[in-house]
Amino acid sequence: MFRFKTKRVLSRLMYIYSGLLVASSFLSVHASEESNGTLQTTKLVQAQSEQGGLLSLSDVLTRARANDFRLKSLGIQAKAFEAEAKASDFLPDPTLFAAIQSLPTDTFEFDQEPMTQLRVGVRQMFPKGDTLSLREDINQEQVGLQTVKQEAYWIGRKQSIEKAWLEAWFWQQNIELISEDRVFLEQIHEFIQSLYEVGSKDQSDLIGAELELIKLEERLIKARRSFQKNLDSLNTLANETLTSTQLPKKLESFDTSTLTLAKSNDLVSSLQNHPKIRLINQKINIAKSKVNLTEQSLEPSYGVELSYGMRSGDNMDGSSRADFFSAGVSVQYPFFNRGQQSSQISAAKHRQAAIELERSEALEQARFTLKDLANQYDITRDQRVLYEEKILTTLGKQKHSAMHSYESDKGNFRIVSELFLKEQSAKVQRLRLLVNEQIILSRINYWLN
């Protein structure tokens, strides 16, 4: 009976061991196969947005842009400035007046004295210099400022969405890796249990295999928590609860053509069209207009007055008294507050100079940032290629050899366990590097795309 049981267990061991060899071979080449399919560059905006209920990056970007309240608010503010621009090109309201002039106080009769008259008229003031047109120009530039603000805000928002989506994709792939490793560990556990039943292995190996399964379960819980955290971030950024929670298996990669530009020495001219720089340029234009507007305070302002005086009664020769018509011009000239106006003009010019320095600083920071990102990308890519071509292949062979040694009682489970953990860590690190490449490209495209 013992021989029969041993024979049955050994046949079971051979079946499990053959499964282990197949699983080990599959997991060792899985990373290279996955990288060949993953690294095929695809366009960010794809027509296949909802195939199979998958949540593509272009899908999230479309929904986020449609639901973004900040974008809508900036659009409304642009309309407000446009309305103010139209309203600013009007003269101030005229002043109408009416008065009884030179009325005698002894009789209060209107026709007693020849100078008594009922006077009605209008006064109109004209703003200094080109004040009206400059105010209209400033409001029109504010309209352009809000439009550029929309662009600058959106590309920053887009970068945040791309990073959250890529992180979610990383943790989804991490969960799949853990699930594949779990199959392998369960086969090892079953293999050791079968050997333990026939007395070929002691209980410590069996407990060690069970412990590795428990640790793997803990890593799976952490991965699921991180995946859900990034999905929640996507919901927040999209301003809606996204119905799909499954991302495509193929990583949506970014165009690498901007890398060449990021490494060039002609970055300043390329950055001039970036919304962040255009936003500063628009602020400079507004500052210049405000300087010109402040300079108008040194110009004189004019006013015109027209009036008509109606009289009653007769002249000494019996003829009716004629009415009076009056016209006049008033001029306000800055004699006493010229020093104050000069100080205000100086302050406006200093503000303009400060914004111009801000632009220079932004251009230099962007240039150094792009150089740094280009170097980071090269290092990350080389490191990822090293993992795919050498590290993972070597670890797979080493694990396969350790399994052979363990099966033939020439090795121990600790070595198998250590190699399994190293390979698992290497696969996760390769995946991390793959995603980091795309995050770096996203940051480069923020400036140059």
KETOR-789781 format. One record per residue (C-alpha): residue in three letters; z, x, y. Coordinates in nm, 3 decimals, m for minus. Each point is the difference from the previous one (the first is absolute). Layout:
BEGIN
['ALA' [Z X Y]]
...
This chain:
BEGIN
['MET' [0.000 0.000 0.000]]
['PHE' [0.075 0.288 0.242]]
['ARG' [m0.339 0.155 m0.077]]
['PHE' [m0.171 m0.328 0.072]]
['LYS' [0.184 m0.033 0.331]]
['THR' [m0.081 0.361 0.094]]
['LYS' [m0.366 m0.049 m0.079]]
['ARG' [m0.013 m0.313 0.213]]
['VAL' [0.176 0.171 0.292]]
['LEU' [m0.231 0.303 m0.019]]
['SER' [m0.309 m0.220 0.014]]
['ARG' [0.151 m0.174 0.298]]
['LEU' [0.066 0.341 0.162]]
['MET' [m0.360 0.105 m0.048]]
['TYR' [m0.120 m0.319 0.167]]
['ILE' [0.238 0.045 0.296]]
['TYR' [m0.082 0.368 0.035]]
['SER' [m0.373 m0.068 0.009]]
['GLY' [0.071 m0.256 0.273]]
['LEU' [0.200 0.260 0.189]]
['LEU' [m0.286 0.247 m0.012]]
['VAL' [m0.246 m0.259 0.127]]
['ALA' [0.238 m0.106 0.280]]
['SER' [0.072 0.360 0.096]]
['SER' [m0.370 0.083 0.020]]
['PHE' [m0.069 m0.314 0.201]]
['LEU' [0.280 0.064 0.251]]
['SER' [m0.096 0.366 0.046]]
['VAL' [m0.358 m0.082 0.103]]
['HIS' [0.084 m0.322 0.182]]
['ALA' [0.068 0.176 0.330]]
['SER' [m0.337 0.177 0.010]]
['GLU' [m0.190 m0.316 m0.097]]
['GLU' [0.186 m0.199 0.264]]
['SER' [m0.071 0.258 0.271]]
['ASN' [m0.374 m0.001 m0.076]]
['GLY' [m0.012 m0.376 0.054]]
['THR' [0.247 m0.007 0.287]]
['LEU' [m0.156 0.266 0.218]]
['GLN' [m0.333 m0.180 0.032]]
['THR' [m0.015 m0.075 0.372]]
['THR' [m0.035 m0.365 0.092]]
['LYS' [m0.028 m0.165 0.338]]
['LEU' [0.318 m0.142 0.142]]
['VAL' [m0.156 m0.335 0.078]]
['GLN' [m0.135 m0.142 m0.325]]
['ALA' [m0.153 m0.332 m0.082]]
['GLN' [0.210 m0.020 m0.315]]
['SER' [0.316 m0.096 0.184]]
['GLU' [0.146 m0.248 m0.247]]
['GLN' [m0.165 0.079 m0.334]]
['GLY' [0.238 m0.083 m0.277]]
['GLY' [0.273 m0.085 0.251]]
['LEU' [0.042 0.368 0.094]]
['LEU' [0.140 0.089 0.340]]
['SER' [m0.243 0.248 0.155]]
['LEU' [0.071 0.203 0.311]]
['SER' [m0.283 m0.167 0.193]]
['ASP' [0.156 m0.337 m0.088]]
['VAL' [0.335 0.093 0.153]]
['LEU' [m0.166 0.146 0.313]]
['THR' [m0.204 m0.318 0.054]]
['ARG' [0.301 m0.227 m0.032]]
['ALA' [0.223 0.223 0.212]]
['ARG' [m0.252 0.005 0.285]]
['ALA' [m0.044 m0.377 m0.012]]
['ASN' [0.377 m0.062 0.003]]
['ASP' [0.111 0.265 0.249]]
['PHE' [0.188 m0.157 0.291]]
['ARG' [0.000 0.319 0.206]]
['LEU' [m0.380 0.013 0.000]]
['LYS' [m0.016 m0.363 0.111]]
['SER' [0.260 0.065 0.271]]
['LEU' [m0.197 0.293 0.139]]
['GLY' [m0.314 m0.214 0.004]]
['ILE' [0.180 m0.270 0.197]]
['GLN' [0.135 0.259 0.245]]
['ALA' [m0.358 0.123 0.055]]
['LYS' [m0.104 m0.354 0.093]]
['ALA' [0.295 m0.022 0.239]]
['PHE' [m0.105 0.319 0.182]]
['GLU' [m0.359 m0.126 0.011]]
['ALA' [0.117 m0.319 0.170]]
['GLU' [0.211 0.204 0.243]]
['ALA' [m0.305 0.216 0.081]]
['LYS' [m0.192 m0.309 0.102]]
['ALA' [0.294 m0.128 0.203]]
['SER' [0.056 0.329 0.185]]
['ASP' [m0.337 m0.003 0.182]]
['PHE' [0.095 m0.271 0.249]]
['LEU' [0.118 0.016 0.359]]
['PRO' [0.351 m0.121 0.078]]
['ASP' [0.028 m0.361 0.111]]
['PRO' [m0.064 m0.066 0.371]]
['THR' [0.279 m0.127 0.225]]
['LEU' [m0.057 m0.328 0.181]]
['PHE' [0.208 m0.081 0.307]]
['ALA' [0.038 m0.275 0.262]]
['ALA' [0.203 0.014 0.321]]
['ILE' [0.056 m0.185 0.327]]
['GLN' [m0.023 0.264 0.270]]
['SER' [0.129 0.000 0.363]]
['LEU' [0.150 m0.350 m0.012]]
['PRO' [0.197 m0.078 0.326]]
['THR' [0.366 m0.061 m0.063]]
['ASP' [0.060 m0.226 0.299]]
['THR' [m0.221 m0.288 m0.117]]
['PHE' [m0.132 0.117 m0.338]]
['GLU' [m0.333 m0.153 0.095]]
['PHE' [m0.302 0.156 m0.166]]
['ASP' [m0.241 m0.045 0.295]]
['GLN' [0.230 0.113 0.281]]
['GLU' [m0.075 0.376 m0.001]]
['PRO' [m0.345 0.157 m0.048]]
['MET' [0.133 0.262 m0.250]]
['THR' [0.153 m0.257 m0.237]]
['GLN' [m0.198 m0.014 m0.322]]
['LEU' [0.013 m0.088 m0.367]]
['ARG' [m0.099 0.323 m0.175]]
['VAL' [m0.119 0.019 m0.363]]
['GLY' [m0.135 0.308 m0.172]]
['VAL' [m0.026 0.226 m0.304]]
['ARG' [0.106 0.360 m0.072]]
['GLN' [m0.153 0.216 m0.277]]
['MET' [0.130 0.341 m0.109]]
['PHE' [m0.218 0.253 m0.184]]
['PRO' [0.151 0.252 m0.247]]
['LYS' [m0.014 0.369 0.081]]
['GLY' [m0.319 0.190 m0.090]]
['ASP' [m0.124 m0.059 m0.357]]
['THR' [0.327 m0.147 m0.124]]
['LEU' [m0.161 m0.311 m0.149]]
['SER' [m0.271 0.181 m0.199]]
['LEU' [0.245 0.265 m0.119]]
['ARG' [0.243 m0.264 m0.127]]
['GLU' [m0.286 m0.163 m0.188]]
['ASP' [m0.099 0.340 m0.146]]
['ILE' [0.357 0.067 m0.118]]
['ASN' [0.018 m0.336 m0.177]]
['GLN' [m0.339 0.057 m0.163]]
['GLU' [0.122 0.339 m0.120]]
['GLN' [0.310 m0.171 m0.137]]
['VAL' [m0.233 m0.223 m0.204]]
['GLY' [m0.160 0.313 m0.146]]
['LEU' [0.346 0.148 m0.058]]
['GLN' [0.106 m0.298 m0.212]]
['THR' [m0.322 0.025 m0.203]]
['VAL' [0.058 0.369 m0.072]]
['LYS' [0.365 m0.079 m0.079]]
['GLN' [m0.125 m0.239 m0.268]]
['GLU' [m0.210 0.275 m0.158]]
['ALA' [0.278 0.260 0.021]]
['TYR' [0.254 m0.240 m0.146]]
['TRP' [m0.228 m0.107 m0.285]]
['ILE' [m0.092 0.349 m0.122]]
['GLY' [0.371 0.086 m0.010]]
['ARG' [0.075 m0.321 m0.187]]
['LYS' [m0.293 0.068 m0.234]]
['GLN' [0.141 0.342 m0.086]]
['SER' [0.338 m0.155 m0.086]]
['ILE' [m0.168 m0.256 m0.226]]
['GLU' [m0.204 0.269 m0.174]]
['LYS' [0.313 0.208 m0.067]]
['ALA' [0.193 m0.301 m0.137]]
['TRP' [m0.294 m0.098 m0.223]]
['LEU' [m0.039 0.354 m0.133]]
['GLU' [0.373 0.023 m0.072]]
['ALA' [m0.014 m0.334 m0.183]]
['TRP' [m0.296 0.129 m0.202]]
['PHE' [0.193 0.318 m0.086]]
['TRP' [0.297 m0.195 m0.135]]
['GLN' [m0.223 m0.241 m0.190]]
['GLN' [m0.167 0.296 m0.174]]
['ASN' [0.344 0.154 m0.053]]
['ILE' [0.109 m0.316 m0.181]]
['GLU' [m0.309 0.022 m0.224]]
['LEU' [0.076 0.366 m0.079]]
['ILE' [0.358 m0.090 m0.095]]
['SER' [m0.128 m0.281 m0.224]]
['GLU' [m0.233 0.244 m0.179]]
['ASP' [0.282 0.252 m0.039]]
['ARG' [0.222 m0.275 m0.138]]
['VAL' [m0.249 m0.061 m0.283]]
['PHE' [0.008 0.370 m0.083]]
['LEU' [0.382 0.016 0.009]]
['GLU' [0.035 m0.311 m0.215]]
['GLN' [m0.225 0.161 m0.262]]
['ILE' [0.212 0.317 0.014]]
['HIS' [0.313 m0.210 m0.041]]
['GLU' [m0.146 m0.180 m0.300]]
['PHE' [m0.115 0.330 m0.146]]
['ILE' [0.348 0.157 0.033]]
['GLN' [0.166 m0.313 m0.137]]
['SER' [m0.218 0.018 m0.310]]
['LEU' [0.089 0.365 m0.049]]
['TYR' [0.366 m0.083 0.055]]
['GLU' [m0.014 m0.264 m0.273]]
['VAL' [m0.106 0.259 m0.256]]
['GLY' [0.249 0.256 0.132]]
['SER' [m0.256 0.238 0.153]]
['LYS' [0.144 m0.032 0.351]]
['ASP' [0.352 m0.044 0.127]]
['GLN' [0.131 m0.274 0.223]]
['SER' [m0.003 0.212 0.319]]
['ASP' [m0.382 m0.002 0.006]]
['LEU' [m0.005 m0.376 m0.041]]
['ILE' [0.254 m0.048 0.281]]
['GLY' [m0.199 0.244 0.218]]
['ALA' [m0.316 m0.208 m0.047]]
['GLU' [0.190 m0.317 0.086]]
['LEU' [0.139 0.169 0.314]]
['GLU' [m0.350 0.099 0.113]]
['LEU' [m0.108 m0.363 m0.037]]
['ILE' [0.295 m0.111 0.215]]
['LYS' [m0.086 0.259 0.268]]
['LEU' [m0.360 m0.118 m0.004]]
['GLU' [0.118 m0.358 0.051]]
['GLU' [0.199 0.114 0.304]]
['ARG' [m0.308 0.171 0.146]]
['LEU' [m0.199 m0.316 m0.060]]
['ILE' [0.256 m0.206 0.195]]
['LYS' [m0.015 0.244 0.293]]
['ALA' [m0.380 m0.002 m0.005]]
['ARG' [m0.011 m0.380 0.003]]
['ARG' [0.247 m0.008 0.289]]
['SER' [m0.211 0.244 0.202]]
['PHE' [m0.318 m0.193 m0.080]]
['GLN' [0.159 m0.324 0.118]]
['LYS' [0.129 0.169 0.314]]
['ASN' [m0.351 0.105 0.098]]
['LEU' [m0.139 m0.343 m0.086]]
['ASP' [0.261 m0.150 0.234]]
['SER' [m0.115 0.245 0.268]]
['LEU' [m0.357 m0.123 m0.046]]
['ASN' [0.119 m0.360 0.036]]
['THR' [0.177 0.093 0.323]]
['LEU' [m0.300 0.186 0.139]]
['ALA' [m0.236 m0.285 m0.095]]
['ASN' [0.236 m0.265 0.144]]
['GLU' [m0.038 m0.209 m0.314]]
['THR' [0.106 m0.008 m0.364]]
['LEU' [m0.289 0.155 m0.190]]
['THR' [m0.072 m0.207 m0.309]]
['SER' [m0.123 0.287 m0.214]]
['THR' [0.244 0.270 m0.111]]
['GLN' [m0.242 0.205 m0.210]]
['LEU' [m0.197 0.286 0.154]]
['PRO' [m0.331 0.137 m0.134]]
['LYS' [0.029 0.281 m0.254]]
['LYS' [m0.263 0.203 0.186]]
['LEU' [0.135 0.165 0.313]]
['GLU' [m0.194 m0.096 0.313]]
['SER' [m0.071 0.346 0.139]]
['PHE' [m0.079 0.093 0.359]]
['ASP' [m0.306 0.178 0.128]]
['THR' [0.053 0.376 0.018]]
['SER' [m0.273 0.067 0.259]]
['THR' [0.260 0.012 0.280]]
['LEU' [0.157 0.308 m0.161]]
['THR' [m0.280 0.222 0.128]]
['LEU' [0.051 m0.133 0.351]]
['ALA' [0.377 0.048 m0.025]]
['LYS' [m0.055 0.368 m0.076]]
['SER' [m0.249 0.054 0.285]]
['ASN' [0.077 0.150 0.341]]
['ASP' [m0.165 m0.287 0.188]]
['LEU' [0.278 m0.249 m0.054]]
['VAL' [0.070 m0.082 0.365]]
['SER' [m0.342 m0.157 0.059]]
['SER' [0.031 m0.195 m0.327]]
['LEU' [0.342 m0.132 0.098]]
['GLN' [m0.110 m0.128 0.340]]
['ASN' [m0.114 m0.330 m0.152]]
['HIS' [0.327 m0.059 m0.187]]
['PRO' [0.176 m0.319 0.120]]
['LYS' [0.320 0.191 0.074]]
['ILE' [m0.186 0.240 0.234]]
['ARG' [m0.210 m0.280 0.148]]
['LEU' [0.323 m0.188 0.067]]
['ILE' [0.129 0.293 0.205]]
['ASN' [m0.337 0.029 0.177]]
['GLN' [0.025 m0.365 0.095]]
['LYS' [0.349 0.058 0.138]]
['ILE' [m0.138 0.289 0.207]]
['ASN' [m0.271 m0.226 0.142]]
['ILE' [0.263 m0.257 0.094]]
['ALA' [0.212 0.273 0.160]]
['LYS' [m0.300 0.117 0.205]]
['SER' [m0.063 m0.354 0.120]]
['LYS' [0.366 m0.033 0.094]]
['VAL' [m0.026 0.321 0.203]]
['ASN' [m0.298 m0.146 0.185]]
['LEU' [0.186 m0.327 0.047]]
['THR' [0.302 0.181 0.144]]
['GLU' [m0.227 0.192 0.238]]
['GLN' [m0.114 m0.332 0.145]]
['SER' [0.345 m0.033 0.157]]
['LEU' [m0.114 0.256 0.258]]
['GLU' [m0.285 m0.227 0.106]]
['PRO' [0.048 m0.260 0.277]]
['SER' [0.009 m0.369 m0.085]]
['TYR' [m0.173 m0.262 0.212]]
['GLY' [0.060 m0.362 0.087]]
['VAL' [m0.213 m0.263 0.176]]
['GLU' [0.128 m0.301 0.192]]
['LEU' [m0.203 m0.298 0.125]]
['SER' [0.152 m0.292 0.195]]
['TYR' [m0.106 m0.306 0.196]]
['GLY' [0.209 m0.150 0.283]]
['MET' [m0.050 m0.364 0.094]]
['ARG' [0.105 m0.110 0.354]]
['SER' [0.042 m0.339 0.162]]
['GLY' [m0.023 m0.118 0.363]]
['ASP' [m0.238 0.067 0.293]]
['ASN' [m0.066 0.289 0.230]]
['MET' [0.057 m0.030 0.378]]
['ASP' [m0.367 m0.086 0.049]]
['GLY' [0.032 m0.287 m0.246]]
['SER' [m0.179 0.167 m0.291]]
['SER' [0.155 0.004 m0.348]]
['ARG' [0.186 0.312 m0.097]]
['ALA' [m0.194 0.224 m0.245]]
['ASP' [0.145 0.104 m0.336]]
['PHE' [0.081 0.368 m0.078]]
['PHE' [m0.141 0.215 m0.284]]
['SER' [0.175 0.327 m0.092]]
['ALA' [m0.089 0.283 m0.241]]
['GLY' [0.183 0.321 m0.070]]
['VAL' [0.029 0.298 m0.235]]
['SER' [0.324 0.172 m0.108]]
['VAL' [0.029 0.350 m0.150]]
['GLN' [0.295 0.138 m0.196]]
['TYR' [0.001 0.379 m0.010]]
['PRO' [0.257 0.215 m0.188]]
['PHE' [0.149 0.197 0.289]]
['PHE' [0.365 0.015 m0.100]]
['ASN' [m0.005 m0.009 m0.384]]
['ARG' [m0.279 0.253 m0.055]]
['GLY' [0.241 0.247 m0.158]]
['GLN' [0.116 m0.266 m0.244]]
['GLN' [m0.360 m0.080 m0.098]]
['SER' [m0.079 0.370 m0.050]]
['SER' [0.298 0.036 m0.234]]
['GLN' [m0.116 m0.300 m0.204]]
['ILE' [m0.350 0.149 m0.030]]
['SER' [0.149 0.331 m0.114]]
['ALA' [0.209 m0.180 m0.264]]
['ALA' [m0.310 m0.182 m0.133]]
['LYS' [m0.190 0.330 m0.027]]
['HIS' [0.291 0.160 m0.190]]
['ARG' [m0.001 m0.290 m0.246]]
['GLN' [m0.372 0.051 m0.057]]
['ALA' [0.051 0.374 m0.060]]
['ALA' [0.279 m0.075 m0.250]]
['ILE' [m0.228 m0.229 m0.202]]
['GLU' [m0.274 0.265 m0.002]]
['LEU' [0.250 0.249 m0.146]]
['GLU' [0.092 m0.261 m0.258]]
['ARG' [m0.365 m0.012 m0.106]]
['SER' [m0.017 0.378 m0.033]]
['GLU' [0.314 m0.002 m0.212]]
['ALA' [m0.135 m0.279 m0.225]]
['LEU' [m0.326 0.189 m0.058]]
['GLU' [0.180 0.324 m0.089]]
['GLN' [0.243 m0.178 m0.235]]
['ALA' [m0.287 m0.179 m0.172]]
['ARG' [m0.191 0.327 m0.041]]
['PHE' [0.294 0.180 m0.160]]
['THR' [0.082 m0.303 m0.215]]
['LEU' [m0.355 m0.014 m0.138]]
['LYS' [m0.002 0.373 m0.077]]
['ASP' [0.330 m0.038 m0.185]]
['LEU' [m0.124 m0.307 m0.193]]
['ALA' [m0.320 0.179 m0.103]]
['ASN' [0.207 0.290 m0.139]]
['GLN' [0.236 m0.241 m0.177]]
['TYR' [m0.295 m0.176 m0.161]]
['ASP' [m0.148 0.323 m0.136]]
['ILE' [0.333 0.108 m0.147]]
['THR' [0.068 m0.344 m0.152]]
['ARG' [m0.349 m0.018 m0.152]]
['ASP' [0.028 0.347 m0.154]]
['GLN' [0.342 m0.084 m0.141]]
['ARG' [m0.130 m0.326 m0.150]]
['VAL' [m0.296 0.179 m0.162]]
['LEU' [0.242 0.258 m0.147]]
['TYR' [0.204 m0.278 m0.161]]
['GLU' [m0.308 m0.169 m0.142]]
['GLU' [m0.180 0.308 m0.132]]
['LYS' [0.287 0.221 m0.115]]
['ILE' [0.356 m0.130 0.016]]
['LEU' [m0.050 m0.336 m0.174]]
['THR' [m0.232 0.150 m0.262]]
['THR' [0.245 0.280 m0.080]]
['LEU' [0.298 m0.235 m0.018]]
['GLY' [m0.194 m0.233 m0.231]]
['LYS' [m0.078 0.284 m0.240]]
['GLN' [0.359 0.125 0.016]]
['LYS' [0.138 m0.346 m0.076]]
['HIS' [m0.243 m0.044 m0.289]]
['SER' [0.107 0.335 m0.145]]
['ALA' [0.369 m0.087 0.038]]
['MET' [m0.056 m0.326 m0.185]]
['HIS' [m0.160 0.189 m0.291]]
['SER' [0.294 0.241 m0.009]]
['TYR' [0.252 m0.284 0.012]]
['GLU' [m0.177 m0.187 m0.283]]
['SER' [0.011 0.310 m0.217]]
['ASP' [0.369 0.069 0.076]]
['LYS' [m0.088 0.314 0.199]]
['GLY' [0.093 m0.145 0.337]]
['ASN' [0.264 m0.225 0.151]]
['PHE' [m0.007 m0.324 0.192]]
['ARG' [0.136 0.157 0.321]]
['ILE' [m0.321 0.201 0.043]]
['VAL' [m0.214 m0.310 m0.063]]
['SER' [0.207 m0.195 0.249]]
['GLU' [m0.022 0.270 0.267]]
['LEU' [m0.377 0.027 m0.038]]
['PHE' [m0.035 m0.376 0.018]]
['LEU' [0.195 m0.009 0.326]]
['LYS' [m0.204 0.288 0.144]]
['GLU' [m0.327 m0.172 m0.086]]
['GLN' [0.122 m0.328 0.140]]
['SER' [0.109 0.170 0.324]]
['ALA' [m0.335 0.181 0.024]]
['LYS' [m0.196 m0.323 m0.041]]
['VAL' [0.204 m0.166 0.274]]
['GLN' [m0.042 0.304 0.224]]
['ARG' [m0.379 m0.003 m0.050]]
['LEU' [m0.001 m0.368 0.095]]
['ARG' [0.216 0.075 0.304]]
['LEU' [m0.241 0.272 0.113]]
['LEU' [m0.298 m0.231 m0.048]]
['VAL' [0.158 m0.264 0.226]]
['ASN' [0.115 0.262 0.253]]
['GLU' [m0.363 0.112 0.036]]
['GLN' [m0.100 m0.352 0.104]]
['ILE' [0.298 m0.035 0.235]]
['ILE' [m0.100 0.324 0.174]]
['LEU' [m0.362 m0.121 0.026]]
['SER' [0.128 m0.326 0.147]]
['ARG' [0.188 0.195 0.267]]
['ILE' [m0.308 0.211 0.076]]
['ASN' [m0.220 m0.310 0.023]]
['TYR' [0.251 m0.149 0.244]]
['TRP' [m0.115 0.263 0.249]]
['LEU' [m0.364 0.056 m0.091]]
['ASN' [m0.137 m0.314 m0.166]]
